Amino acid sequence: MERAYDFQEVVGCANTVNHLAAIEYGPNGLQFGRAHNKQCNIWANLHPLERGQSPADLGDYSALNTNEDFVSALKEGLKAA
């Protein structure tokens, strides 16, 4: 496949790329091996949790119930950044 696309070409070849991935990786999708030690997440080492805080579960956003929760979390993260 080429490296430079316009949007129409991307949409046109997406189906082909999906078929190639299905052929190459099978019905179970991509299988990833063990992560290299340089790919570890060091956030917890740099920013340890304070007393009473629990680690974020990136697969469960049920604790954020309203749009205001999202907005306040984004603003807090922007200030921290």
Phi, psi and omega per residue, in radians:
M1 nan 2.665 3.138
E2 -1.313 2.892 3.130
R3 -1.650 -0.511 -3.110
A4 -1.869 2.152 -3.093
Y5 -2.231 2.671 2.817
D6 -1.722 2.973 -3.002
F7 -1.050 -0.694 -3.117
Q8 -1.093 -0.691 3.118
E9 -1.171 -0.636 3.102
V10 -1.093 -0.819 3.125
V11 -1.109 -0.678 -3.122
G12 -1.149 -0.619 -3.086
C13 -1.668 -0.089 -3.119
A14 -1.035 -0.733 -3.139
N15 -1.100 -0.719 3.121
T16 -1.098 -0.776 3.138
V17 -1.099 -0.716 3.104
N18 -1.087 -0.726 3.113
H19 -1.147 -0.730 3.118
L20 -1.091 -0.711 3.111
A21 -1.130 -0.695 3.122
A22 -1.128 -0.682 3.124
I23 -1.179 -0.776 -3.057
E24 -1.282 -0.655 -3.005
Y25 -1.897 -0.105 3.061
G26 1.391 -3.101 -3.048
P27 -1.216 -0.319 -3.119
N28 -1.502 0.002 3.118
G29 1.377 -2.896 -3.117
L30 -1.154 2.436 3.056
Q31 -2.036 2.092 -3.108
F32 -1.739 2.415 3.067
G33 -1.365 -2.980 3.120
R34 -1.133 2.439 3.130
A35 -1.250 2.520 3.081
H36 -1.212 2.587 -3.050
N37 -1.123 -0.379 3.077
K38 -1.338 -0.151 3.138
Q39 -1.704 0.193 -3.104
C40 -1.286 2.712 3.131
N41 -1.492 2.033 -3.084
I42 -1.749 0.144 -3.116
W43 -0.994 -0.770 -3.106
A44 -1.133 -0.545 3.093
N45 -1.253 -0.635 -3.110
L46 -1.411 -0.560 -3.085
H47 -2.273 1.349 -3.121
P48 -1.112 2.628 3.140
L49 -1.208 2.473 3.061
E50 -1.474 2.896 -3.132
R51 -1.010 2.286 3.127
G52 1.600 -0.196 3.108
Q53 -1.540 2.581 3.085
S54 -2.075 2.643 -3.138
P55 -1.132 2.593 -3.139
A56 -1.249 2.406 3.028
D57 -1.775 1.780 -3.050
L58 -1.241 -0.078 3.085
G59 -1.745 -0.059 -3.079
D60 -2.386 1.863 3.132
Y61 -1.832 0.367 -3.073
S62 -1.197 -0.339 3.126
A63 -1.265 -0.375 3.086
L64 -1.627 1.786 -2.990
N65 -1.643 -0.485 -3.035
T66 -2.235 2.899 3.084
N67 -1.103 -0.549 3.133
E68 -1.100 -0.615 3.086
D69 -1.077 -0.763 3.131
F70 -1.136 -0.794 -3.106
V71 -1.105 -0.769 -3.134
S72 -1.170 -0.637 3.100
A73 -1.150 -0.700 3.113
L74 -1.151 -0.725 3.131
K75 -1.149 -0.699 3.119
E76 -1.130 -0.725 3.104
G77 -1.163 -0.643 3.106
L78 -1.144 -0.701 3.096
K79 -1.116 -0.743 -3.130
A80 -1.139 -0.630 3.138
A81 -1.203 nan nan
